[in-house]
Protein backbone atom coordinates (compact mmCIF):
# COMPACT_ATOMS: atom_id res chain seq x y z
CA UNK A 1 0.00 0.00 0.00
CA UNK A 2 1.39 3.40 -0.93
CA UNK A 3 1.83 5.72 2.04
CA UNK A 4 1.04 9.34 1.42
CA UNK A 5 2.76 12.26 3.08
CA UNK A 6 0.93 14.05 5.86
CA UNK A 7 -1.49 16.87 5.09
CA UNK A 8 -0.27 20.44 5.25
CA UNK A 9 -0.45 21.61 8.85
CA UNK A 10 0.31 24.93 10.53
CA UNK A 11 1.57 24.81 14.12
CA UNK A 12 1.63 27.97 16.21
CA UNK A 13 3.98 27.94 19.16
CA UNK A 14 4.14 30.61 21.88
CA UNK A 15 7.47 30.07 23.68
CA UNK A 16 6.45 32.22 26.64
CA UNK A 17 3.29 30.17 27.32
CA UNK A 18 4.63 26.61 27.36
CA UNK A 19 4.35 26.12 31.12
CA UNK A 20 1.52 23.89 32.35
CA UNK A 21 -0.01 26.79 34.31
CA UNK A 22 -0.26 28.97 31.17
CA UNK A 23 -3.55 27.55 29.87
CA UNK A 24 -5.51 30.64 30.91
CA UNK A 25 -3.02 33.01 29.25
CA UNK A 26 -3.06 30.89 26.07
CA UNK A 27 -6.84 31.20 25.64
CA UNK A 28 -6.66 34.66 23.94
CA UNK A 29 -4.11 33.24 21.48
CA UNK A 30 -6.46 30.40 20.56
CA UNK A 31 -9.21 32.97 20.00
CA UNK A 32 -6.94 34.82 17.55
CA UNK A 33 -6.14 31.60 15.68
CA UNK A 34 -9.85 30.83 15.41
CA UNK A 35 -10.24 34.01 13.35
CA UNK A 36 -8.04 32.39 10.70
CA UNK A 37 -9.51 28.89 10.95
CA UNK A 38 -12.30 27.69 13.28
CA UNK A 39 -10.89 24.15 13.34
CA UNK A 40 -8.17 24.67 15.97
CA UNK A 41 -6.48 21.75 17.73
CA UNK A 42 -4.84 22.60 21.04
CA UNK A 43 -1.88 20.28 21.46
CA UNK A 44 -1.01 21.59 24.91
CA UNK A 45 -0.79 25.01 26.55
CA UNK A 46 1.30 27.23 24.28
CA UNK A 47 0.97 25.08 21.13
CA UNK A 48 -1.95 24.71 18.72
CA UNK A 49 -2.43 23.59 15.11
CA UNK A 50 -4.77 24.20 12.18
CA UNK A 51 -5.05 22.66 8.70
CA UNK A 52 -3.13 24.97 6.39
CA UNK A 53 -4.64 24.29 2.98
CA UNK A 54 -7.91 26.26 3.18
CA UNK A 55 -6.63 29.29 5.14
CA UNK A 56 -3.54 29.51 2.90
CA UNK A 57 -5.74 29.78 -0.20
CA UNK A 58 -7.82 32.51 1.42
CA UNK A 59 -4.89 34.58 2.72
CA UNK A 60 -2.74 34.34 -0.43
CA UNK A 61 -0.35 31.49 0.34
CA UNK A 62 1.30 29.63 3.19
CA UNK A 63 4.06 32.17 3.76
CA UNK A 64 1.49 34.96 3.92
CA UNK A 65 -0.70 32.92 6.27
CA UNK A 66 2.16 32.24 8.68
CA UNK A 67 3.25 35.90 8.65
CA UNK A 68 -0.27 37.26 9.20
CA UNK A 69 -0.99 34.81 11.99
CA UNK A 70 2.26 35.61 13.79
CA UNK A 71 1.56 39.33 13.40
CA UNK A 72 -1.97 38.95 14.78
CA UNK A 73 -0.65 37.09 17.80
CA UNK A 74 2.05 39.71 18.40
CA UNK A 75 -0.57 42.47 18.38
CA UNK A 76 -2.14 40.71 21.31
CA UNK A 77 1.12 40.99 23.23
CA UNK A 78 2.41 37.46 22.65
CA UNK A 79 5.45 36.09 20.82
CA UNK A 80 4.46 33.47 18.26
CA UNK A 81 6.34 31.08 15.99
CA UNK A 82 4.43 29.63 13.03
CA UNK A 83 5.62 26.55 11.16
CA UNK A 84 4.01 24.85 8.15
CA UNK A 85 5.00 21.45 6.80
CA UNK A 86 3.66 18.07 5.68
CA UNK A 87 2.29 16.53 8.87
CA UNK A 88 1.91 17.66 12.45
CA UNK A 89 5.30 16.44 13.67
CA UNK A 90 7.29 18.26 11.00
CA UNK A 91 5.19 21.42 11.40
CA UNK A 92 5.97 21.44 15.10
CA UNK A 93 9.71 21.31 14.37
CA UNK A 94 9.31 24.02 11.71
CA UNK A 95 7.67 26.28 14.29
CA UNK A 96 10.76 25.90 16.50
CA UNK A 97 13.16 26.70 13.63
CA UNK A 98 14.25 30.31 13.73
CA UNK A 99 12.79 33.17 15.75
CA UNK A 100 9.56 33.31 13.71
CA UNK A 101 9.25 29.70 12.49
CA UNK A 102 9.61 28.26 9.00
CA UNK A 103 7.45 27.26 6.04
CA UNK A 104 8.66 23.98 4.53
CA UNK A 105 7.69 23.70 0.84
CA UNK A 106 5.32 20.86 -0.07
CA UNK A 107 7.16 17.60 -0.69
CA UNK A 108 10.36 18.84 0.99
CA UNK A 109 9.53 17.64 4.48
CA UNK A 110 11.81 14.54 4.42
CA UNK A 111 14.76 16.75 3.44
CA UNK A 112 13.87 19.23 6.19
CA UNK A 113 13.70 16.48 8.81
CA UNK A 114 16.83 14.63 7.70
CA UNK A 115 19.31 16.74 9.69
CA UNK A 116 17.50 16.69 13.03
CA UNK A 117 18.87 14.42 15.77
CA UNK A 118 16.70 11.48 16.76
CA UNK A 119 16.22 13.08 20.17
CA UNK A 120 13.50 15.35 18.74
CA UNK A 121 11.20 12.34 18.48
CA UNK A 122 10.43 12.56 22.19
CA UNK A 123 10.91 8.81 22.75
CA UNK A 124 13.62 8.66 25.46
CA UNK A 125 14.23 4.90 25.50
CA UNK A 126 14.38 4.60 21.70
CA UNK A 127 16.44 7.73 21.13
CA UNK A 128 18.95 6.60 23.74
CA UNK A 129 19.40 3.30 21.89
CA UNK A 130 19.53 4.51 18.27
CA UNK A 131 22.82 6.48 18.50
CA UNK A 132 24.55 3.40 19.93
CA UNK A 133 23.49 1.61 16.74
CA UNK A 134 24.88 4.37 14.54
CA UNK A 135 21.52 6.06 13.83
CA UNK A 136 21.93 9.65 14.97
CA UNK A 137 19.69 11.66 12.61
CA UNK A 138 16.15 11.38 11.31
CA UNK A 139 17.55 11.02 7.79
CA UNK A 140 19.40 7.86 8.79
CA UNK A 141 16.31 6.58 10.62
CA UNK A 142 14.09 7.20 7.58
CA UNK A 143 16.25 4.81 5.52
CA UNK A 144 15.19 1.86 7.70
CA UNK A 145 12.36 -0.31 6.30
CA UNK A 146 9.32 0.20 8.59
CA UNK A 147 8.79 -3.57 8.91
CA UNK A 148 12.36 -4.06 10.12
CA UNK A 149 12.04 -1.17 12.59
CA UNK A 150 8.80 -2.65 13.93
CA UNK A 151 10.31 -6.11 14.39
CA UNK A 152 13.42 -4.72 16.10
CA UNK A 153 12.00 -1.85 18.17
CA UNK A 154 8.27 -2.60 18.34
CA UNK A 155 5.44 -0.16 17.56
CA UNK A 156 7.50 2.82 18.72
CA UNK A 157 10.15 1.97 16.12
CA UNK A 158 7.60 1.87 13.31
CA UNK A 159 6.10 5.15 14.49
CA UNK A 160 9.55 6.76 14.64
CA UNK A 161 10.29 5.75 11.04
CA UNK A 162 6.95 7.18 9.87
CA UNK A 163 7.67 10.49 11.61
CA UNK A 164 11.21 10.62 10.21
CA UNK A 165 9.75 10.21 6.69
CA UNK A 166 7.26 13.02 7.20
CA UNK A 167 4.25 10.68 7.28
CA UNK A 168 1.23 10.82 9.55
CA UNK A 169 1.82 8.88 12.79
CA UNK A 170 -0.89 6.34 12.01
CA UNK A 171 -3.62 5.89 9.41
CA UNK A 172 -6.89 7.50 10.44
CA UNK A 173 -10.40 6.16 10.06
CA UNK A 174 -11.77 8.11 7.06
CA UNK A 175 -15.39 8.10 8.22
CA UNK A 176 -16.63 8.38 11.79
CA UNK A 177 -18.74 5.50 13.13
CA UNK A 178 -22.50 5.95 13.16
CA UNK A 179 -22.81 5.08 16.85
CA UNK A 180 -22.64 7.88 19.42
CA UNK A 181 -19.37 7.37 21.30
CA UNK A 182 -19.51 10.59 23.31
CA UNK A 183 -20.05 10.87 27.07
CA UNK A 184 -21.68 13.76 28.93
CA UNK A 185 -22.58 14.77 32.48
CA UNK A 186 -24.85 17.55 33.76
CA UNK A 187 -24.06 19.38 37.02
CA UNK A 188 -27.01 20.42 39.17
CA UNK A 189 -26.30 22.70 40.91
CA UNK A 190 -23.60 24.16 38.63
CA UNK A 191 -20.04 23.27 39.65
CA UNK A 192 -18.17 26.39 40.70
CA UNK A 193 -14.93 24.57 41.50
CA UNK A 194 -12.72 22.89 38.92
CA UNK A 195 -11.86 19.77 40.97
CA UNK A 196 -15.32 18.09 40.77
CA UNK A 197 -15.40 18.70 37.02
CA UNK A 198 -11.95 17.20 36.54
CA UNK A 199 -12.87 14.18 38.64
CA UNK A 200 -16.04 13.75 36.57
CA UNK A 201 -13.96 14.05 33.38
CA UNK A 202 -11.93 11.00 34.41
CA UNK A 203 -15.12 8.94 34.86
CA UNK A 204 -16.55 10.23 31.55
CA UNK A 205 -13.32 9.38 29.77
CA UNK A 206 -13.55 5.83 31.12
CA UNK A 207 -17.08 5.56 29.71
CA UNK A 208 -15.97 6.93 26.36
CA UNK A 209 -13.03 4.53 26.18
CA UNK A 210 -15.26 1.56 27.02
CA UNK A 211 -17.44 2.44 24.03
CA UNK A 212 -14.37 2.90 21.83
CA UNK A 213 -12.92 -0.46 22.84
CA UNK A 214 -16.24 -2.16 22.19
CA UNK A 215 -16.16 -0.81 18.63
CA UNK A 216 -12.46 -1.57 18.09
CA UNK A 217 -11.37 2.09 18.03
CA UNK A 218 -8.75 4.28 19.65
CA UNK A 219 -8.84 8.06 20.01
CA UNK A 220 -6.04 10.53 19.25
CA UNK A 221 -8.15 13.69 19.32
CA UNK A 222 -11.06 14.57 21.57
CA UNK A 223 -13.48 17.49 21.65
CA UNK A 224 -14.17 18.89 25.12
CA UNK A 225 -17.39 20.88 25.42
CA UNK A 226 -18.02 22.91 28.58
CA UNK A 227 -21.30 24.75 29.19
CA UNK A 228 -21.59 27.44 31.86
CA UNK A 229 -24.67 28.58 33.78
CA UNK A 230 -24.45 32.12 32.37
CA UNK A 231 -24.88 30.73 28.85
CA UNK A 232 -21.25 30.62 27.67
CA UNK A 233 -20.06 27.51 25.84
CA UNK A 234 -16.44 26.61 25.18
CA UNK A 235 -15.49 23.82 22.78
CA UNK A 236 -11.89 22.81 22.18
CA UNK A 237 -10.14 20.09 20.21
CA UNK A 238 -7.28 18.44 22.07
CA UNK A 239 -4.68 16.21 20.44
CA UNK A 240 -2.29 13.80 22.12
CA UNK A 241 0.92 12.29 20.71
CA UNK A 242 -0.25 8.82 21.66
CA UNK A 243 -3.66 7.30 22.26
CA UNK A 244 -5.52 9.46 24.75
CA UNK A 245 -5.85 7.77 28.13
CA UNK A 246 -8.55 8.67 30.62
CA UNK A 247 -6.00 10.50 32.74
CA UNK A 248 -4.79 12.47 29.70
CA UNK A 249 -8.37 13.51 28.91
CA UNK A 250 -8.90 14.72 32.48
CA UNK A 251 -5.66 16.67 32.24
CA UNK A 252 -6.89 18.48 29.11
CA UNK A 253 -10.21 19.27 30.75
CA UNK A 254 -8.28 20.97 33.54
CA UNK A 255 -6.30 23.03 31.02
CA UNK A 256 -9.51 24.09 29.33
CA UNK A 257 -11.10 25.09 32.63
CA UNK A 258 -8.01 27.15 33.46
CA UNK A 259 -8.68 29.16 30.29
CA UNK A 260 -12.38 29.70 30.89
CA UNK A 261 -14.11 32.70 29.22
CA UNK A 262 -13.40 36.13 30.54
CA UNK A 263 -9.97 35.16 31.78
CA UNK A 264 -11.32 33.86 35.09
CA UNK A 265 -9.69 30.95 36.78
CA UNK A 266 -11.81 27.91 37.39
CA UNK A 267 -11.52 28.17 41.16
CA UNK A 268 -14.87 29.67 41.94
CA UNK A 269 -18.26 30.63 40.55
CA UNK A 270 -18.15 34.14 39.09
CA UNK A 271 -20.89 36.37 37.72
CA UNK A 272 -19.42 36.52 34.22
CA UNK A 273 -19.64 32.84 33.23
CA UNK A 274 -21.09 31.08 36.27
CA UNK A 275 -20.47 27.47 37.18
CA UNK A 276 -20.17 24.46 34.88
CA UNK A 277 -23.55 22.95 33.97
CA UNK A 278 -22.52 20.39 31.33
CA UNK A 279 -19.34 18.56 30.37
CA UNK A 280 -19.28 16.53 27.15
CA UNK A 281 -16.41 14.50 25.68
CA UNK A 282 -16.63 13.67 21.98
CA UNK A 283 -14.01 11.44 20.28
CA UNK A 284 -13.25 13.48 17.18
CA UNK A 285 -10.45 11.56 15.47
CA UNK A 286 -10.29 7.77 15.64
CA UNK A 287 -7.80 5.07 14.70
CA UNK A 288 -8.11 1.34 14.57
CA UNK A 289 -7.26 -0.14 17.96
CA UNK A 290 -4.23 -2.41 17.62
CA UNK A 291 -3.98 -3.33 21.29
CA UNK A 292 -0.95 -2.91 23.51
CA UNK A 293 1.57 -5.18 25.16
CA UNK A 294 1.03 -5.48 28.89
CA UNK A 295 3.99 -5.90 31.20
CA UNK A 296 4.72 -9.33 32.69
CA UNK A 297 3.66 -8.34 36.19
CA UNK A 298 0.61 -6.33 35.10
CA UNK A 299 2.07 -2.91 35.99
CA UNK A 300 -0.36 -1.22 33.58
CA UNK A 301 -3.21 -2.26 35.86
CA UNK A 302 -1.34 -1.03 38.92
CA UNK A 303 -0.59 2.29 37.19
CA UNK A 304 -4.27 2.77 36.39
CA UNK A 305 -5.18 2.10 40.01
CA UNK A 306 -2.63 4.68 41.13
CA UNK A 307 -4.03 7.20 38.62
CA UNK A 308 -7.59 6.66 39.86
CA UNK A 309 -6.51 7.10 43.48
CA UNK A 310 -4.48 10.23 42.67
CA UNK A 311 -7.36 11.85 40.77
CA UNK A 312 -9.72 11.10 43.67
CA UNK A 313 -7.35 12.65 46.23
CA UNK A 314 -6.81 15.68 43.97
CA UNK A 315 -10.57 16.19 43.78
CA UNK A 316 -10.68 16.35 47.58
CA UNK A 317 -7.46 18.25 48.38
CA UNK A 318 -6.68 20.22 45.23
CA UNK A 319 -4.65 19.60 42.10
CA UNK A 320 -1.32 20.76 43.53
CA UNK A 321 -1.52 18.57 46.65
CA UNK A 322 -0.65 15.30 44.89
CA UNK A 323 2.73 15.36 43.17
CA UNK A 324 5.20 12.97 41.59
CA UNK A 325 8.92 13.27 40.78
CA UNK A 326 10.09 14.13 37.26
CA UNK A 327 13.70 14.10 36.08
CA UNK A 328 14.93 17.56 35.12
CA UNK A 329 18.17 19.25 34.14
CA UNK A 330 20.53 21.12 36.42
CA UNK A 331 24.02 21.22 37.81
CA UNK A 332 23.15 20.32 41.41
CA UNK A 333 21.49 17.01 42.34
CA UNK A 334 18.67 18.85 44.10
CA UNK A 335 17.82 20.61 40.82
CA UNK A 336 17.56 17.37 38.82
CA UNK A 337 14.29 16.19 40.37
CA UNK A 338 11.13 18.30 40.27
CA UNK A 339 7.82 17.50 41.92
CA UNK A 340 4.91 18.26 39.59
CA UNK A 341 1.16 17.79 40.16
CA UNK A 342 0.03 14.29 39.24
CA UNK A 343 -1.34 14.23 35.69
CA UNK A 344 0.70 17.17 34.39
CA UNK A 345 2.81 16.60 31.31
CA UNK A 346 6.38 15.40 31.91
CA UNK A 347 8.00 18.44 30.33
CA UNK A 348 10.13 20.26 32.92
CA UNK A 349 11.26 23.79 32.22
CA UNK A 350 14.86 22.50 32.48
CA UNK A 351 14.96 19.38 30.24
CA UNK A 352 17.37 16.70 31.43
CA UNK A 353 18.64 15.96 27.91
CA UNK A 354 20.18 19.43 27.47
CA UNK A 355 23.91 19.99 28.07
CA UNK A 356 24.64 21.17 31.61
CA UNK A 357 28.29 22.29 31.86
CA UNK A 358 29.52 21.84 35.40
CA UNK A 359 27.14 18.99 36.20
CA UNK A 360 28.38 16.41 38.70
CA UNK A 361 29.62 13.33 36.80
CA UNK A 362 27.94 9.94 37.15
CA UNK A 363 26.98 8.01 39.19
CA UNK A 364 24.15 10.05 40.66
CA UNK A 365 23.94 10.19 44.46
CA UNK A 366 21.40 7.93 46.16
CA UNK A 367 20.23 10.45 48.81
CA UNK A 368 19.84 14.19 48.23
CA UNK A 369 19.33 16.22 51.38
CA UNK A 370 16.56 18.85 51.19
CA UNK A 371 18.73 21.08 53.38
CA UNK A 372 22.49 20.62 52.95
CA UNK A 373 24.22 19.30 56.06
CA UNK A 374 27.05 21.31 57.63
CA UNK A 375 30.48 19.72 57.50
CA UNK A 376 34.16 20.29 58.05
CA UNK A 377 36.94 19.10 55.74
CA UNK A 378 40.50 19.41 57.06
CA UNK A 379 43.96 18.41 55.92
CA UNK A 380 46.49 16.21 57.66
CA UNK A 381 47.54 18.98 60.07
CA UNK A 382 43.99 20.02 61.00
CA UNK A 383 43.67 23.07 58.77
CA UNK A 384 40.42 23.64 56.87
CA UNK A 385 40.85 22.79 53.19
CA UNK A 386 40.22 25.78 50.90
CA UNK A 387 40.06 26.33 47.14
CA UNK A 388 41.75 29.23 45.38
CA UNK A 389 40.50 31.37 42.53
CA UNK A 390 42.07 29.05 39.96
CA UNK A 391 40.53 25.96 41.59
CA UNK A 392 43.77 25.05 43.36
CA UNK A 393 43.56 23.17 46.67
CA UNK A 394 45.35 24.38 49.79
CA UNK A 395 45.94 20.72 50.72
CA UNK A 396 44.52 17.26 50.12
CA UNK A 397 41.36 16.42 52.16
CA UNK A 398 42.25 14.15 55.06
CA UNK A 399 39.35 14.25 57.55
CA UNK A 400 35.59 14.78 57.16
CA UNK A 401 33.21 15.63 60.00
CA UNK A 402 29.47 15.87 59.27
CA UNK A 403 27.28 18.09 61.48
CA UNK A 404 29.74 18.16 64.33
CA UNK A 405 30.22 14.40 64.42
CA UNK A 406 33.55 12.66 64.90
CA UNK A 407 35.97 13.16 62.00
CA UNK A 408 36.46 10.22 59.63
CA UNK A 409 39.59 9.72 57.55
CA UNK A 410 39.13 10.43 53.85
CA UNK A 411 40.41 7.44 51.88
CA UNK A 412 39.69 8.76 48.35
CA UNK A 413 38.47 11.97 46.81
CA UNK A 414 37.79 13.59 43.42
CA UNK A 415 37.46 17.25 42.49
CA UNK A 416 37.21 20.11 42.72
CA UNK A 417 34.56 20.82 40.10
CA UNK A 418 34.02 24.58 40.23
CA UNK A 419 30.80 26.13 38.99
CA UNK A 420 29.39 29.65 38.97
CA UNK A 421 25.63 29.79 38.47
CA UNK A 422 23.59 32.84 37.37
CA UNK A 423 26.55 35.21 37.56
CA UNK A 424 24.43 37.83 35.76
CA UNK A 425 21.87 37.86 38.62
CA UNK A 426 23.67 38.88 41.86
CA UNK A 427 20.83 37.90 44.23
CA UNK A 428 20.65 34.42 42.67
CA UNK A 429 24.33 33.91 41.85
CA UNK A 430 26.19 31.04 43.47
CA UNK A 431 29.84 29.98 43.27
CA UNK A 432 30.80 26.52 44.47
CA UNK A 433 33.54 23.91 44.35
CA UNK A 434 32.20 20.34 44.52
CA UNK A 435 34.00 17.19 45.71
CA UNK A 436 33.27 13.49 45.94
CA UNK A 437 34.71 12.14 49.19
CA UNK A 438 34.96 8.56 50.47
CA UNK A 439 35.61 7.90 54.14
CA UNK A 440 37.02 4.85 55.86
CA UNK A 441 33.55 3.81 57.15
CA UNK A 442 32.62 2.87 53.58
CA UNK A 443 30.42 5.90 52.91
CA UNK A 444 30.71 8.35 50.03
CA UNK A 445 29.63 11.97 50.02
CA UNK A 446 29.03 14.88 47.67
CA UNK A 447 30.57 17.88 49.43
CA UNK A 448 30.58 21.52 48.33
CA UNK A 449 32.67 24.47 49.44
CA UNK A 450 30.65 27.67 49.21
CA UNK A 451 31.60 31.06 50.63
CA UNK A 452 34.22 29.40 52.83
CA UNK A 453 31.80 26.88 54.33
CA UNK A 454 31.71 23.13 53.71
CA UNK A 455 28.32 21.48 53.14
CA UNK A 456 27.15 17.95 52.33
CA UNK A 457 24.54 18.01 49.57
CA UNK A 458 24.12 14.27 49.00
CA UNK A 459 25.46 10.83 49.78
CA UNK A 460 26.18 7.71 47.71
CA UNK A 461 25.34 4.08 48.44
Secondary structure by P-SEA (a helix, b strand, c coil): cccccccbbbbbbccccccccccccaaaaaaaaaaaccccccccccccccccaaaaaaaccaaaaaaaaaaaaaaacbbbbbbbcccaaaaaaaaaccccbbbbcccccccccccccccccccaaaaaaaaaaccccaaaaaaccaaaaaaaccaaaaaaaaaaaccccccccccccccccccccccccccccaaaaaaaaaaaaaaaaaaaaaacccccbbbbbbbcccbbbbbbbbbbcccccaaaaaaaaaaaaaaccccccccccccccccccbbbbbbcccccccbbbbcccaaaaaaaaaaaaaaaaaaacccccbbbbbbbbcccccccccccccccccccccccccccccccccccccccccbbbbbbbbcccccbbbbcccccccccccbbbcccccccccccccccccccccccccccbbbbbbbbbbcccccccbbbbcccbbbbccccc
